[in-house]
Amino acid sequence: MTVSLEQLRRCHFAVDLGAARTRVYVKGMGLVVDQPSVAAMNTRTGALIAVGELAERMTGRTPDYIRVVRPVAGGTVVDIEMAQRMLRHLLGDKTRRMLRRKPRLRAAACTPHDADPLAQRATIETLVGLGARRVELVDTLIAAAVGCGLPVERPEATMILVCGAAATQVAVLSLGSIVCAERLPVGGEAVDHAIVQLLRHEHELMLPSQSVRPLQIALSGNGLTPYGPTSTEIHGRDVATGRARSVLVDTAAVRDAIQTPLTAVLDGIGKVLRDCPPDLVADLADRGIMMVGGSALLPGFDELLREATGMPVHIAERPDVCVVQGIGAMLEGRIEPLALGPLAA
């Protein structure tokens, strides 16, 4: 499926449904929603209790009759009805009324590279349920490249790494199109899981899920390099007794634990480079890799890529919102019509 910039300019709002966060861009208003893709519902009545940040804080803290769900997994909508209900609450009454007044409401949505037809259909049905008469799909890689200001329209190679919560996408772009790309089922959640398993097996400590990301930053110090602190005190629950307990965790052990998911990302980058034409690879030696996505902020990840690839690695100014800002720029017409080819999705 392909969509032109002219079709995108007719859209009234755009949605980036991610496994970690949902972002909505409304034409003329900018980014109006940036919340976790989480909803809490009462299983007895079916009522929606909370969405976004409030629902995320409820994770692991609710009674039996309240269930915290994530309607998006790996960039794909897995529960259409719940995704629609979540989006309605996140948009709010005022924004929904404003959108309903638009004649023939059109929407745009980002989908992962090489998303299968069922995943695309789920995204379309989610937005149709919000009142959209037509939904245009844009490849996340293209939107991210536009959002971070890469010169994708030139006949020169640009490499982008979209580091999501559930998946990582890497691609080489030239002349406004994707030359070669790879989607890896490894993301920030895999890194979190590796740290949780380390603490459970080595220290018999269970870590609250909401403490994993702050733990990464605390352990990393200056990054995932040997120059950070040697150990950090971590608080959690003892596996055997169930009591609160603290342990000293060695930073080197954490670096070793997360090597497996990060190595998978390096393998994906290597595959893309092997499939890329030699002339474009020569361009990348100078331009390097641009990292976007929330997991791009993992301390030391960029340094690890520099050492493994020998290429310059840059992190976008606001890597977490590059995708939605890119598709927003297309909606607002800030991209020249000839700058990009057909935007595949």
SULJO-V228908 format. One record per pair of residues at least 6 apart in sequence whose ideal C-beta (glycine too) atoms are under 8 Angstrom apart, sorted by the first residue. I is the first residue (numbers start at 0). J is the second residue. D is the distance in whole Angstrom. If there is no record, write none. Layout:
# SULJO-V228908
i=I j=J d=D
i=I j=J d=D
This chain:
# SULJO-V228908
i=0 j=119 d=7
i=0 j=136 d=6
i=0 j=343 d=7
i=0 j=344 d=5
i=1 j=341 d=4
i=1 j=342 d=6
i=1 j=343 d=5
i=1 j=344 d=7
i=2 j=107 d=8
i=2 j=135 d=4
i=2 j=136 d=6
i=2 j=137 d=6
i=2 j=341 d=7
i=2 j=342 d=5
i=2 j=344 d=7
i=3 j=341 d=6
i=3 j=342 d=7
i=4 j=329 d=6
i=4 j=334 d=6
i=4 j=336 d=5
i=4 j=338 d=8
i=4 j=339 d=6
i=4 j=342 d=7
i=5 j=336 d=7
i=6 j=135 d=6
i=7 j=107 d=6
i=7 j=135 d=6
i=7 j=137 d=7
i=7 j=326 d=8
i=7 j=329 d=4
i=7 j=330 d=6
i=7 j=342 d=7
i=8 j=329 d=7
i=8 j=330 d=7
i=8 j=332 d=5
i=9 j=105 d=5
i=10 j=26 d=7
i=10 j=105 d=4
i=10 j=106 d=6
i=10 j=107 d=4
i=10 j=135 d=6
i=10 j=330 d=5
i=11 j=25 d=7
i=11 j=26 d=5
i=11 j=98 d=6
i=11 j=101 d=5
i=11 j=104 d=6
i=11 j=105 d=6
i=11 j=106 d=7
i=11 j=330 d=8
i=12 j=23 d=6
i=12 j=24 d=6
i=12 j=25 d=5
i=12 j=26 d=6
i=12 j=98 d=6
i=12 j=106 d=6
i=12 j=107 d=8
i=12 j=330 d=8
i=13 j=23 d=7
i=13 j=24 d=5
i=13 j=106 d=7
i=13 j=107 d=4
i=13 j=108 d=7
i=13 j=109 d=8
i=13 j=323 d=7
i=13 j=326 d=4
i=13 j=327 d=6
i=13 j=329 d=8
i=13 j=330 d=6
i=14 j=21 d=7
i=14 j=22 d=7
i=14 j=23 d=5
i=14 j=24 d=8
i=14 j=86 d=7
i=14 j=106 d=7
i=14 j=107 d=7
i=14 j=108 d=5
i=14 j=109 d=8
i=14 j=126 d=6
i=15 j=21 d=7
i=15 j=22 d=4
i=15 j=23 d=8
i=15 j=24 d=8
i=15 j=108 d=8
i=15 j=109 d=5
i=15 j=139 d=8
i=15 j=142 d=8
i=15 j=322 d=5
i=15 j=323 d=4
i=15 j=326 d=7
i=16 j=36 d=7
i=16 j=71 d=5
i=16 j=74 d=7
i=16 j=76 d=6
i=16 j=82 d=7
i=16 j=108 d=7
i=16 j=109 d=8
i=16 j=122 d=7
i=16 j=125 d=7
i=17 j=36 d=6
i=17 j=71 d=7
i=17 j=74 d=6
i=17 j=163 d=6
i=17 j=164 d=7
i=17 j=322 d=8
i=18 j=36 d=6
i=18 j=69 d=7
i=18 j=71 d=5
i=18 j=72 d=6
i=18 j=73 d=6
i=18 j=74 d=6
i=18 j=163 d=6
i=18 j=164 d=4
i=18 j=165 d=4
i=18 j=166 d=8
i=18 j=186 d=8
i=18 j=188 d=7
i=19 j=35 d=7
i=19 j=36 d=6
i=19 j=163 d=7
i=19 j=164 d=4
i=19 j=165 d=8
i=19 j=187 d=7
i=19 j=293 d=6
i=20 j=33 d=6
i=20 j=34 d=6
i=20 j=35 d=6
i=20 j=36 d=6
i=20 j=293 d=7
i=20 j=319 d=7
i=21 j=32 d=6
i=21 j=33 d=8
i=21 j=34 d=6
i=21 j=35 d=8
i=21 j=36 d=5
i=21 j=51 d=8
i=21 j=71 d=7
i=21 j=85 d=7
i=21 j=86 d=7
i=21 j=89 d=6
i=22 j=30 d=6
i=22 j=32 d=6
i=22 j=33 d=5
i=22 j=320 d=7
i=22 j=322 d=8
i=22 j=323 d=4
i=23 j=30 d=7
i=23 j=31 d=6
i=23 j=32 d=4
i=23 j=86 d=7
i=23 j=89 d=7
i=23 j=90 d=6
i=23 j=323 d=8
i=24 j=30 d=5
i=24 j=31 d=7
i=24 j=323 d=5
i=24 j=324 d=8
i=24 j=326 d=7
i=24 j=327 d=4
i=24 j=330 d=7
i=25 j=31 d=5
i=25 j=94 d=7
i=25 j=97 d=8
i=25 j=98 d=7
i=26 j=327 d=8
i=26 j=330 d=5
i=26 j=331 d=6
i=27 j=331 d=8
i=28 j=94 d=8
i=29 j=327 d=7
i=30 j=320 d=7
i=30 j=323 d=6
i=30 j=324 d=7
i=30 j=327 d=7
i=31 j=90 d=7
i=31 j=94 d=6
i=32 j=89 d=5
i=32 j=90 d=6
i=33 j=320 d=7
i=34 j=50 d=7
i=34 j=51 d=3
i=34 j=52 d=6
i=34 j=89 d=5
i=35 j=51 d=6
i=35 j=52 d=6
i=35 j=54 d=7
i=35 j=55 d=4
i=36 j=69 d=6
i=36 j=70 d=7
i=36 j=71 d=5
i=36 j=85 d=7
i=37 j=50 d=7
i=37 j=51 d=7
i=37 j=54 d=4
i=37 j=55 d=5
i=37 j=58 d=7
i=37 j=67 d=6
i=37 j=68 d=7
i=37 j=69 d=6
i=37 j=85 d=8
i=38 j=47 d=6
i=38 j=49 d=7
i=38 j=50 d=5
i=38 j=54 d=5
i=38 j=67 d=7
i=38 j=68 d=6
i=38 j=69 d=8
i=38 j=70 d=7
i=38 j=81 d=6
i=38 j=84 d=7
i=38 j=85 d=5
i=38 j=88 d=8
i=39 j=47 d=7
i=39 j=48 d=5
i=39 j=49 d=5
i=39 j=50 d=7
i=39 j=53 d=8
i=39 j=54 d=4
i=39 j=57 d=5
i=39 j=61 d=7
i=39 j=65 d=6
i=39 j=66 d=7
i=39 j=67 d=5
i=39 j=68 d=8
i=40 j=46 d=7
i=40 j=47 d=5
i=40 j=48 d=6
i=40 j=65 d=7
i=40 j=66 d=6
i=40 j=68 d=7
i=40 j=81 d=8
i=41 j=47 d=8
i=41 j=48 d=6
i=41 j=64 d=6
i=41 j=65 d=6
i=42 j=64 d=5
i=42 j=65 d=7
i=42 j=66 d=5
i=43 j=64 d=5
i=47 j=84 d=5
i=47 j=85 d=8
i=47 j=88 d=6
i=48 j=54 d=8
i=48 j=57 d=8
i=48 j=65 d=6
i=49 j=57 d=6
i=50 j=85 d=5
i=50 j=88 d=5
i=50 j=89 d=6
i=51 j=88 d=8
i=51 j=89 d=6
i=54 j=67 d=6
i=55 j=67 d=8
i=55 j=209 d=8
i=56 j=209 d=7
i=57 j=65 d=7
i=57 j=67 d=6
i=58 j=67 d=5
i=58 j=208 d=6
i=58 j=209 d=7
i=59 j=67 d=8
i=59 j=207 d=7
i=59 j=208 d=6
i=59 j=209 d=7
i=61 j=67 d=6
i=68 j=78 d=7
i=68 j=81 d=6
i=70 j=76 d=6
i=70 j=77 d=6
i=70 j=78 d=4
i=70 j=79 d=8
i=70 j=81 d=4
i=70 j=82 d=4
i=70 j=85 d=6
i=71 j=77 d=7
i=71 j=82 d=6
i=72 j=165 d=6
i=73 j=111 d=7
i=73 j=165 d=4
i=73 j=166 d=5
i=73 j=184 d=7
i=74 j=109 d=8
i=74 j=110 d=7
i=74 j=111 d=4
i=74 j=114 d=7
i=74 j=118 d=8
i=74 j=139 d=7
i=74 j=163 d=6
i=74 j=165 d=7
i=74 j=166 d=6
i=75 j=111 d=7
i=75 j=114 d=7
i=75 j=118 d=4
i=75 j=121 d=6
i=75 j=122 d=8
i=76 j=82 d=5
i=76 j=118 d=7
i=76 j=121 d=4
i=76 j=122 d=6
i=76 j=125 d=5
i=77 j=121 d=8
i=79 j=121 d=6
i=79 j=124 d=5
i=79 j=125 d=5
i=79 j=128 d=7
i=80 j=128 d=8
i=82 j=125 d=5
i=83 j=125 d=6
i=83 j=128 d=4
i=83 j=129 d=6
i=86 j=125 d=7
i=86 j=129 d=6
i=87 j=95 d=7
i=87 j=129 d=7
i=90 j=98 d=8
i=90 j=129 d=8
i=95 j=129 d=8
i=98 j=104 d=6
i=98 j=129 d=8
i=98 j=130 d=7
i=99 j=130 d=6
i=103 j=132 d=5
i=103 j=133 d=7
i=104 j=130 d=5
i=104 j=131 d=5
i=104 j=132 d=6
i=105 j=131 d=6
i=105 j=132 d=7
i=105 j=133 d=5
i=105 j=134 d=8
i=105 j=135 d=7
i=106 j=126 d=4
i=106 j=129 d=7
i=106 j=131 d=4
i=106 j=133 d=7
i=106 j=134 d=5
i=106 j=135 d=7
i=107 j=134 d=7
i=107 j=135 d=5
i=107 j=136 d=8
i=107 j=137 d=6
i=107 j=326 d=6
i=107 j=329 d=7
i=107 j=330 d=6
i=108 j=122 d=5
i=108 j=123 d=8
i=108 j=126 d=6
i=108 j=134 d=6
i=108 j=135 d=7
i=108 j=136 d=6
i=108 j=137 d=7
i=109 j=136 d=8
i=109 j=137 d=6
i=109 j=138 d=8
i=109 j=139 d=5
i=109 j=142 d=5
i=109 j=322 d=6
i=109 j=323 d=8
i=109 j=326 d=6
i=109 j=344 d=8
i=110 j=118 d=7
i=110 j=119 d=6
i=110 j=122 d=6
i=110 j=136 d=5
i=110 j=137 d=7
i=110 j=138 d=7
i=110 j=139 d=7
i=110 j=344 d=5
i=111 j=118 d=7
i=111 j=139 d=6
i=111 j=166 d=6
i=111 j=168 d=6
i=111 j=182 d=6
i=112 j=138 d=6
i=112 j=139 d=6
i=112 j=140 d=5
i=112 j=168 d=5
i=112 j=170 d=7
i=112 j=177 d=7
i=112 j=180 d=5
i=112 j=182 d=5
i=113 j=180 d=7
i=113 j=182 d=6
i=114 j=344 d=7
i=119 j=136 d=6
i=119 j=344 d=7
i=122 j=134 d=7
i=122 j=136 d=7
i=123 j=134 d=5
i=123 j=136 d=7
i=126 j=134 d=5
i=127 j=134 d=6
i=136 j=344 d=3
i=137 j=326 d=6
i=137 j=329 d=7
i=137 j=342 d=5
i=137 j=344 d=5
i=138 j=177 d=7
i=138 j=342 d=6
i=138 j=343 d=5
i=138 j=344 d=5
i=139 j=161 d=6
i=139 j=168 d=6
i=139 j=322 d=6
i=140 j=159 d=6
i=140 j=161 d=6
i=140 j=168 d=6
i=140 j=170 d=5
i=140 j=172 d=7
i=140 j=177 d=6
i=140 j=180 d=6
i=141 j=151 d=7
i=141 j=172 d=8
i=141 j=177 d=7
i=141 j=325 d=7
i=141 j=339 d=7
i=141 j=342 d=5
i=141 j=343 d=8
i=142 j=321 d=8
i=142 j=322 d=5
i=142 j=323 d=8
i=142 j=325 d=4
i=142 j=326 d=4
i=142 j=329 d=7
i=143 j=159 d=6
i=143 j=161 d=5
i=143 j=291 d=5
i=143 j=292 d=7
i=143 j=321 d=5
i=143 j=322 d=5
i=143 j=325 d=6
i=144 j=151 d=5
i=144 j=157 d=7
i=144 j=159 d=5
i=144 j=172 d=6
i=144 j=289 d=8
i=144 j=325 d=7
i=145 j=151 d=7
i=145 j=325 d=4
i=145 j=326 d=8
i=145 j=328 d=6
i=145 j=329 d=7
i=145 j=334 d=6
i=145 j=339 d=8
i=146 j=291 d=7
i=146 j=315 d=8
i=146 j=320 d=7
i=146 j=321 d=4
i=146 j=322 d=6
i=146 j=323 d=7
i=146 j=324 d=4
i=146 j=325 d=3
i=146 j=326 d=8
i=146 j=327 d=8
i=146 j=328 d=7
i=147 j=159 d=8
i=147 j=289 d=6
i=147 j=291 d=5
i=147 j=315 d=4
i=147 j=316 d=7
i=147 j=318 d=7
i=147 j=321 d=5
i=147 j=325 d=7
i=149 j=157 d=5
i=149 j=159 d=7
i=149 j=172 d=7
i=149 j=289 d=6
i=150 j=157 d=7
i=151 j=157 d=6
i=151 j=172 d=5
i=151 j=173 d=8
i=151 j=175 d=6
i=151 j=338 d=8
i=151 j=339 d=7
i=152 j=174 d=7
i=152 j=175 d=5
i=152 j=335 d=7
i=152 j=337 d=8
i=152 j=338 d=4
i=152 j=339 d=6
i=153 j=173 d=8
i=153 j=174 d=7
i=154 j=173 d=6
i=154 j=174 d=5
i=155 j=173 d=6
i=155 j=279 d=8
i=155 j=282 d=5
i=155 j=286 d=7
i=156 j=171 d=5
i=156 j=172 d=7
i=156 j=173 d=5
i=156 j=178 d=7
i=156 j=275 d=7
i=156 j=278 d=8
i=156 j=279 d=4
i=156 j=280 d=7
i=156 j=282 d=4
i=156 j=283 d=5
i=156 j=286 d=7
i=157 j=171 d=7
i=157 j=172 d=5
i=157 j=173 d=7
i=157 j=282 d=8
i=157 j=286 d=6
i=157 j=289 d=7
i=158 j=169 d=7
i=158 j=170 d=7
i=158 j=171 d=5
i=158 j=172 d=8
i=158 j=271 d=8
i=158 j=283 d=5
i=158 j=286 d=7
i=158 j=287 d=7
i=158 j=288 d=5
i=158 j=289 d=7
i=158 j=310 d=8
i=159 j=169 d=7
i=159 j=170 d=6
i=159 j=172 d=7
i=159 j=288 d=7
i=159 j=289 d=5
i=159 j=290 d=8
i=159 j=291 d=7
i=160 j=167 d=7
i=160 j=168 d=8
i=160 j=169 d=5
i=160 j=264 d=8
i=160 j=268 d=7
i=160 j=288 d=6
i=160 j=289 d=7
i=160 j=290 d=5
i=160 j=291 d=7
i=160 j=292 d=8
i=160 j=295 d=7
i=160 j=304 d=8
i=161 j=167 d=7
i=161 j=168 d=4
i=161 j=169 d=7
i=161 j=291 d=6
i=161 j=292 d=5
i=161 j=322 d=7
i=162 j=186 d=7
i=162 j=187 d=7
i=162 j=264 d=8
i=162 j=290 d=6
i=162 j=291 d=7
i=162 j=292 d=4
i=162 j=293 d=7
i=162 j=294 d=4
i=162 j=295 d=4
i=162 j=297 d=8
i=162 j=300 d=7
i=162 j=318 d=8
i=163 j=186 d=5
i=163 j=187 d=7
i=163 j=292 d=5
i=163 j=293 d=7
i=163 j=294 d=6
i=164 j=186 d=5
i=164 j=187 d=5
i=164 j=188 d=5
i=164 j=293 d=7
i=164 j=294 d=7
i=165 j=184 d=7
i=165 j=186 d=5
i=165 j=188 d=6
i=166 j=182 d=6
i=166 j=183 d=6
i=166 j=184 d=6
i=166 j=185 d=7
i=166 j=186 d=5
i=167 j=182 d=8
i=167 j=183 d=5
i=167 j=185 d=6
i=167 j=186 d=5
i=167 j=264 d=5
i=167 j=267 d=7
i=167 j=292 d=8
i=167 j=294 d=7
i=168 j=180 d=7
i=168 j=181 d=7
i=168 j=182 d=5
i=168 j=183 d=7
i=169 j=180 d=7
i=169 j=181 d=5
i=169 j=183 d=7
i=169 j=264 d=8
i=169 j=267 d=5
i=169 j=268 d=5
i=169 j=271 d=5
i=170 j=177 d=5
i=170 j=178 d=8
i=170 j=179 d=7
i=170 j=180 d=4
i=170 j=181 d=7
i=170 j=271 d=7
i=171 j=177 d=8
i=171 j=178 d=5
i=171 j=179 d=5
i=171 j=180 d=7
i=171 j=271 d=6
i=171 j=272 d=8
i=171 j=275 d=5
i=171 j=279 d=6
i=171 j=283 d=7
i=172 j=178 d=6
i=173 j=279 d=6
i=174 j=340 d=7
i=175 j=338 d=6
i=175 j=339 d=4
i=175 j=340 d=4
i=176 j=339 d=8
i=176 j=340 d=4
i=176 j=341 d=8
i=176 j=343 d=8
i=177 j=343 d=7
i=178 j=275 d=6
i=178 j=276 d=7
i=178 j=279 d=6
i=179 j=271 d=5
i=179 j=274 d=4
i=179 j=275 d=5
i=180 j=271 d=7
i=181 j=267 d=5
i=181 j=268 d=8
i=181 j=270 d=5
i=181 j=271 d=5
i=183 j=263 d=6
i=183 j=264 d=6
i=183 j=267 d=4
i=185 j=260 d=5
i=185 j=263 d=4
i=185 j=264 d=6
i=186 j=294 d=6
i=187 j=212 d=8
i=187 j=293 d=6
i=187 j=294 d=4
i=187 j=297 d=7
i=189 j=260 d=4
i=189 j=263 d=8
i=190 j=215 d=7
i=190 j=257 d=5
i=190 j=260 d=5
i=190 j=261 d=7
i=190 j=294 d=7
i=190 j=297 d=7
i=191 j=208 d=8
i=191 j=211 d=4
i=191 j=212 d=7
i=191 j=215 d=8
i=193 j=256 d=5
i=193 j=257 d=5
i=193 j=259 d=6
i=193 j=260 d=6
i=194 j=206 d=7
i=194 j=211 d=6
i=194 j=214 d=6
i=194 j=215 d=7
i=194 j=253 d=6
i=194 j=256 d=6
i=194 j=257 d=7
i=195 j=205 d=8
i=195 j=206 d=6
i=195 j=208 d=8
i=195 j=211 d=6
i=196 j=256 d=7
i=197 j=248 d=8
i=197 j=252 d=6
i=197 j=253 d=7
i=197 j=256 d=4
i=198 j=204 d=5
i=198 j=205 d=7
i=198 j=206 d=5
i=198 j=233 d=7
i=198 j=235 d=7
i=198 j=246 d=8
i=198 j=248 d=7
i=199 j=205 d=6
i=199 j=206 d=8
i=199 j=238 d=7
i=201 j=252 d=7
i=202 j=233 d=8
i=202 j=246 d=5
i=202 j=248 d=7
i=203 j=237 d=6
i=203 j=238 d=4
i=203 j=239 d=6
i=204 j=233 d=7
i=204 j=235 d=4
i=204 j=236 d=7
i=204 j=237 d=7
i=204 j=238 d=7
i=204 j=244 d=6
i=204 j=246 d=6
i=205 j=235 d=5
i=205 j=236 d=5
i=205 j=237 d=8
i=205 j=238 d=6
i=206 j=214 d=7
i=206 j=233 d=7
i=206 j=235 d=5
i=207 j=235 d=7
i=207 j=236 d=8
i=210 j=234 d=8
i=210 j=235 d=8
i=214 j=231 d=8
i=214 j=233 d=6
i=215 j=253 d=8
i=215 j=297 d=6
i=215 j=298 d=7
i=216 j=298 d=6
i=217 j=231 d=5
i=218 j=227 d=7
i=218 j=228 d=8
i=218 j=231 d=5
i=218 j=248 d=7
i=218 j=250 d=5
i=218 j=253 d=5
i=219 j=227 d=5
i=219 j=250 d=7
i=219 j=253 d=8
i=219 j=297 d=8
i=219 j=298 d=4
i=219 j=299 d=6
i=220 j=226 d=7
i=220 j=227 d=3
i=220 j=228 d=5
i=220 j=250 d=7
i=220 j=298 d=8
i=221 j=227 d=5
i=221 j=298 d=7
i=221 j=299 d=8
i=222 j=298 d=5
i=222 j=299 d=3
i=222 j=302 d=5
i=223 j=254 d=5
i=223 j=257 d=7
i=223 j=297 d=8
i=223 j=298 d=6
i=223 j=299 d=3
i=223 j=300 d=7
i=223 j=302 d=7
i=223 j=303 d=6
i=224 j=299 d=5
i=224 j=302 d=6
i=225 j=251 d=7
i=227 j=250 d=5
i=227 j=299 d=8
i=228 j=250 d=6
i=229 j=249 d=7
i=229 j=250 d=6
i=229 j=251 d=8
i=230 j=247 d=5
i=230 j=248 d=6
i=230 j=249 d=5
i=230 j=250 d=6
i=231 j=247 d=7
i=231 j=248 d=6
i=231 j=250 d=7
i=232 j=245 d=5
i=232 j=246 d=7
i=232 j=247 d=6
i=232 j=248 d=8
i=233 j=245 d=7
i=233 j=246 d=6
i=233 j=247 d=8
i=233 j=248 d=5
i=234 j=243 d=7
i=234 j=244 d=8
i=234 j=245 d=5
i=235 j=243 d=8
i=235 j=244 d=7
i=235 j=245 d=8
i=235 j=246 d=8
i=236 j=242 d=7
i=236 j=243 d=6
i=236 j=244 d=7
i=237 j=243 d=8
i=237 j=244 d=4
i=261 j=300 d=7
i=261 j=303 d=6
i=265 j=304 d=7
i=265 j=307 d=5
i=265 j=308 d=8
i=268 j=288 d=7
i=268 j=304 d=7
i=268 j=307 d=8
i=268 j=308 d=6
i=272 j=280 d=6
i=272 j=283 d=8
i=275 j=283 d=8
i=283 j=310 d=6
i=284 j=310 d=6
i=285 j=311 d=8
i=286 j=311 d=7
i=287 j=310 d=5
i=287 j=311 d=3
i=287 j=312 d=6
i=287 j=313 d=6
i=288 j=304 d=6
i=288 j=308 d=7
i=288 j=310 d=6
i=288 j=311 d=7
i=288 j=312 d=5
i=288 j=313 d=7
i=289 j=313 d=5
i=289 j=314 d=8
i=289 j=315 d=6
i=290 j=300 d=7
i=290 j=301 d=6
i=290 j=304 d=8
i=290 j=312 d=6
i=290 j=313 d=7
i=290 j=314 d=5
i=290 j=315 d=7
i=290 j=318 d=6
i=291 j=314 d=8
i=291 j=315 d=5
i=291 j=318 d=4
i=291 j=321 d=4
i=291 j=322 d=7
i=292 j=318 d=6
i=292 j=319 d=7
i=292 j=321 d=8
i=292 j=322 d=8
i=293 j=318 d=7
i=293 j=319 d=5
i=294 j=300 d=7
i=295 j=301 d=8
i=295 j=314 d=5
i=295 j=315 d=7
i=295 j=318 d=4
i=296 j=314 d=7
i=296 j=318 d=6
i=296 j=319 d=7
i=301 j=312 d=5
i=301 j=313 d=8
i=301 j=314 d=6
i=302 j=312 d=8
i=304 j=310 d=8
i=304 j=312 d=5
i=305 j=311 d=7
i=305 j=312 d=5
i=315 j=321 d=5
i=317 j=324 d=7
i=328 j=334 d=6
i=329 j=342 d=8
